[in-house]
């Protein structure tokens, strides 16, 4: 009885179980339908997994392109706190210099963020790629 009930339960999980045909509800027929249906499901799972992977890669690629478009120039930023100097630090920003006014923009941003600029310099690192390093010796202004 339990085996027959299990077959009937399996039959309800298979597509086209609404038919009232007695043949569809006999155990061998249910097993045949399950043996046919399960490989189809496995193929569908594989296809959906590949599609999901392709979509994830496309989304990641789009995010990378958007990030490059938003901030194409910043490559590295490092900050070194100077011990015993009373809230002073050296900030180094290496960037692809696409704009001539980049240095003055960085100075302005640092001042707006509450830093007092004690000294600043620039160094061109790679002429062909227009990579420039900006060095700032700053003091945090406590308000």
C-alpha positions in Angstrom: 0.0 0.0 0.0 2.8 2.4 0.9 4.7 1.6 -2.3 1.5 2.2 -4.4 0.9 5.5 -2.5 4.5 6.5 -3.3 4.0 5.8 -7.0 0.9 7.9 -7.0 2.6 10.8 -5.2 5.5 10.6 -7.8 2.9 10.6 -10.5 1.4 13.9 -9.2 4.9 15.5 -9.4 5.2 14.7 -13.1 3.8 17.0 -15.9 0.4 16.1 -17.4 -0.7 14.3 -14.2 -4.3 15.7 -14.6 -5.3 13.1 -17.1 -7.7 10.5 -15.8 -6.3 7.7 -18.0 -5.8 4.6 -15.8 -2.6 3.8 -17.8 -1.1 7.1 -16.6 -1.7 6.1 -13.0 -0.2 2.6 -13.1 3.3 2.2 -11.5 5.2 1.2 -14.6 3.8 4.1 -16.5 4.7 6.5 -13.7 8.3 5.2 -13.6 8.5 5.5 -17.4 7.3 9.1 -17.3 9.8 9.9 -14.5 12.7 8.3 -16.3 11.8 10.4 -19.4 11.1 13.6 -17.4 14.1 13.7 -15.1 16.8 13.9 -17.9 14.8 16.8 -19.4 14.9 18.6 -16.0 18.6 18.0 -15.7 19.2 19.5 -19.2 17.0 22.5 -18.2 19.0 23.0 -15.0 22.3 22.9 -17.0 20.9 25.4 -19.5 19.6 27.7 -16.8 22.9 27.5 -14.9 24.8 28.5 -18.0 22.4 31.3 -18.7 22.7 32.5 -15.1 26.5 32.4 -15.4 26.4 34.3 -18.7 24.1 37.0 -17.1 26.3 37.3 -14.0 29.4 37.8 -16.3 27.5 40.4 -18.4 26.5 42.2 -15.2 30.0 42.2 -13.8 31.4 43.4 -17.2 28.9 46.2 -17.2 29.7 47.2 -13.7 33.4 47.3 -14.5 32.8 49.4 -17.5 30.6 51.8 -15.5 33.2 52.0 -12.8 35.9 52.8 -15.4 33.7 55.5 -16.9 32.9 57.1 -13.6 36.4 57.1 -12.3 38.7 56.1 -15.1 41.7 57.9 -13.7 42.3 56.8 -10.1 44.6 53.8 -9.9 46.0 53.9 -6.4 45.7 55.9 -3.3 48.0 55.5 -0.2 48.0 57.4 3.1 50.8 57.3 5.6 50.2 58.9 9.0 53.2 60.7 10.4 53.8 59.6 14.0 54.2 62.3 16.6 53.4 65.1 14.1 50.0 66.1 15.4 47.5 64.9 12.9 49.7 65.0 9.8 49.8 62.5 6.9 51.3 62.0 3.5 48.8 61.2 0.8 49.9 59.8 -2.5 47.5 59.5 -5.4 48.6 57.8 -8.7 46.2 58.4 -11.6 45.9 58.5 -15.3 46.0 62.2 -15.9 43.3 62.9 -18.5 42.7 66.5 -17.5 45.1 69.3 -17.0 43.2 70.7 -14.0 43.3 67.4 -12.1 45.9 68.7 -9.6 44.0 71.8 -8.7 40.8 69.7 -8.4 42.6 67.4 -5.9 43.8 70.3 -3.9 40.3 71.7 -3.7 38.8 68.4 -2.6 41.4 68.0 0.1 40.7 71.5 1.4 37.0 71.0 1.3 37.4 67.7 3.3 39.1 69.7 6.1 42.8 69.2 5.3 45.4 71.9 5.6 47.9 71.3 2.8 51.4 71.8 4.0 53.1 70.9 0.7 52.2 69.3 -2.6 54.0 68.0 -5.6 53.5 66.0 -8.8 55.6 63.4 -10.6 54.9 62.1 -14.1 55.6 58.3 -13.9 54.7 57.0 -17.4 54.6 59.5 -20.3 53.0 57.1 -22.8 50.1 56.3 -20.4 50.0 59.7 -18.8 50.3 58.3 -15.3 51.0 61.0 -12.7 51.6 60.7 -8.9 50.4 63.5 -6.7 52.0 63.8 -3.2 50.3 65.8 -0.5 51.7 66.5 3.0 48.5 67.4 4.9 47.4 68.2 8.4 43.9 67.4 9.6 42.1 70.5 10.7 40.1 69.7 13.9 37.0 71.9 14.0 
